[in-house]
């Protein structure tokens, strides 16, 4: 078995889909923007029920959390079985082991790209995405047992709190990791997306890099979503691609919630430059 999985890992609403679409546009050397609904062909999600059904040989009940966990190894083994050098896998899971089952096993892992975003901004996108109040969103991202409940199409995802998620992915691992700050991708996409290509092992061609960045701009992604919808948008969310800005929390987030997030997760925020 090759250790071929490159994880595209992040807490929800932190730039994972943006990074996937950048990679799709760059690796295809696309001359026009890759359709957003093709994103899943470049990086499979690790929570897709159909993959678990395939391993089980029948339709499973995603509400059966223990069963999904037991099938996970078979799902990951199926991904690496194609013998490719690289398989991109999108995950929102923390690097944890519920019921002693490692969600991110070293034996299949080549490396990881971990995308981190200021939780004060991320929580606003999170609230919109899941159709919940800012207060509910803030409580969830601060809670060690936070997760995405299973749906008809997705198995459960074990997120934990934002800071536990970051710590889990930044803890020692015997494989390479690249940490990308969402804000740095916004401010200087050429420098930071080039680091993604370095980690993957792809030569950086400046013109191709600039084109791929243009093709995955938020204006372009929003335009496509308006025209054709986005299959990954949850029902309760009006739209998947927001403004993609930073520091919106300064005007849009209830100051009491900002204070709570800082109080609970300030140490990790400080480490990654989100607190003075």
N, C-alpha and C positions, 0 to 999 in steps of 0.2 A: 504493500500500500504506500503510495506517495503521500508525503506531507504536503498537500497542494493547496489547502484552503488559505486564502488571504481574507481575513475577516474585515468587513467594513462595519465597524462597531460604533455605536453611539447611543446616548439616551434619545428617546423620541424627540423630533423637532429640533435637531441640532446640525442638520446639513448632510445627513447620510444620502438622501436621494440626489441632492445636488452633486455630491462627489461621485456617485454612481453614474450620473448622466455625463459628467465631465469625462470619466473613464470611457464610457461608451462612445462618445464623440471622438475622443483622441484615438482609441484603439482601432476604431473603424476607419479612421482618417476621413470622416464624413465630409462631404462637400456641401451638404445642407444639414440642418439640425436633425439629429436622431429623434424619432417620435418618442415622447415621454412614456407612452404605453409599451415601448420595447425595453424599458429599463430592466425589467425582471429577467430579460434574456442574458444580460451581462453579469448579473449578480443575483443568484437565487436567494430568496428569503429562507431563513431556517425555521419558519413557523407555518409553512404552507401545508394545510391539512392533506391535500392530495398526495404529497410525498410520504406522509405517515400512513395513509391508506395503502399506498403501493407496497410499503415495507410489511404492513400487516396482512396484505392480501385480501383486504375487505374494507368496507367503510367503517371507520372508527367513530366513537363518540368523543369529540374534542373535550367535552366536560370531564372525561375520565383522565385526570391529571397524571396519575401514576402510569397509566398505559402510554400516554404520550411520551413521558420521560423514558420509559423502557424501550420505546421504539426509536428514540433519538439517535442512538449509536448506529442503528441500521440506516437511518436517513443520511447521516454524515458519511458513513462508509459508501453509500450509494453515490454520493457526490464525488468522492475521490476515486471511485472505481473507473472513471473514464480515462484514467492514466494521464490526464493533462498535467502540464507543469504547474499551472495556476488555475484554481477555481475560486472566483470571488463569491463570498457568502455574506449577505447583509444580516446583521443581528442587532437587536436592542437588548438582548439578554446581558445581565451582568456575568462576570466570570465566577459563577457560584456552582454549588453541587447540591441541588434539592434532592432529597431522598438518596443522597450519596451518588448521584449521577452527574458527572461533570458535563456542564453544558458546552464548554469550550475546551475539548480535550487536546492535549499537546500532540497526541499521536497522529492527528490529521492536519495539524496547523503548520503552515509555512511562515506566516507573519500576520500582522494586524495593522490596520489603519484606524486609529481611534480619533473620532471627531468630538470636540468638546465645545460647549457654548455657554456663555454667561447664563446661569440659571434664572437671573432676574428677567432676561429677555425670553429665554426658552419657555418659562412658565406661562407667558402670554400666548405663545404659539400653541403650547400644550392645551391650555384651556379652550382655545378656539377649535383645535383639532378634534378634541374629544367631546366638544359641546357641553362643557361644564363651567362652573363659575371660577373666577380667579382664585377665590378662597379654597375651593375644593382642589384645584390644581396645585396650589402652593402646599396644602396639607399632604397631598399625594407624593409630590416630589421630595418631600422631607421625611417620608415614612419608610423605614427599612423593609417593610413587607409590600411595598408598591409593586404592582405588576399589571400586565394587560390580560384581562380575562379571556378565555377561549371564545371563539365565535364559530360559525359554520365553516369558515374558510381558514382560520388561524388557530393553532394551539396556543396555550398560555405562554406568556413571556414574563420572565422573572427579572424585573428591573431593579428592585431595591430603591433606596433613596438616590438622589443625584450624586451626592458625595461618595456613598458606598460604591456606586457604579464606577465612578472615576477611579477610586482606590483599587477596586477589583481588577480593572484593566491595566492599571499602572504598577500593580504588584509584580514581583519577579516572574519572569517567564523565560523559558529556554529558546525563545524565538524573537525575531526582531519586531519592534513596534515603532510606529510613527504616530506621534500625537500632533493633531492639527487643531488649532483654535479657529472656530468659525469666523471670528472677527478678523483674524489674519488673512483668511481666504477672501473676505470682503475687501480688505485694505490693499492686499498685494497678491492677487490670485496667481500671477505668473510664478513668483518665487515659491509659493506654498503648494500649488498643484504640481509644480516640477518635482517637489519632494515625493509626492505620491508616485510619480513615474519612476523615480530613482528606486523607491522601495520595491516596486513591482518588477524592476529590472528592464525597463523600456527606455531606449535612448530618447532624449528630449530634443525635439525639433521646434525651434522657436515659433515659426510661422504656424505650424500645426497646433502648437500649444495655445497660441493666441486665438486661433479659430475655434478650437474646442471650448475655450473659456467663453467666447462670444455666443456660441451655440447653446451653452447651458446657463446663460444669464437669466436672472429672475423675470425680466420682461419677456424673454422668449418662452420660458417655462409657463408663465401665467397666460401668455397668448395661446399656447397650445392647449392648456387646460380649458380655457374658455371655448375653444373651437371644438375640441374632441372629448373633453372630460378626462379624468385620470382614474384608472382602474384601482389605484391604491388609496383613493380618498375614502375615509370612513363615512358612513351614511350621515352621521350627526354633524359632519363638518361641512360648512358652506363651500370652502375651497381649500385645496391642499397647499398651494404655493401662496404664501403671504407676501409681504413686502420684502422680506429677507434683509431687513435693516438691523442695525445694532443701536443700543441705548434707547430703545422705545420705552423701556421700563420707566425712564425718568419722567415721562408724561403720562403713561398709560397704566402703570401698576400702582395699586393702593399702597401708600408708604408704610402702612402697618404690616402688610404682607412682605414687602421688601425687607423690612427690619427683621421679621421672623426668619426669613430665608437666610439672611446674613448671620443671625444669631445661631442658627442650627448648623450652618454649613460653611461658616466664614473661613475656617482654617484651610479647607480645600480651595475655596474661592481665591483666597489670598495667594496660595501656592501657584495658581495658574493666571494670576494677574487681574482678577476680577474685583479685588478690594485693595484700596490704597494701603 
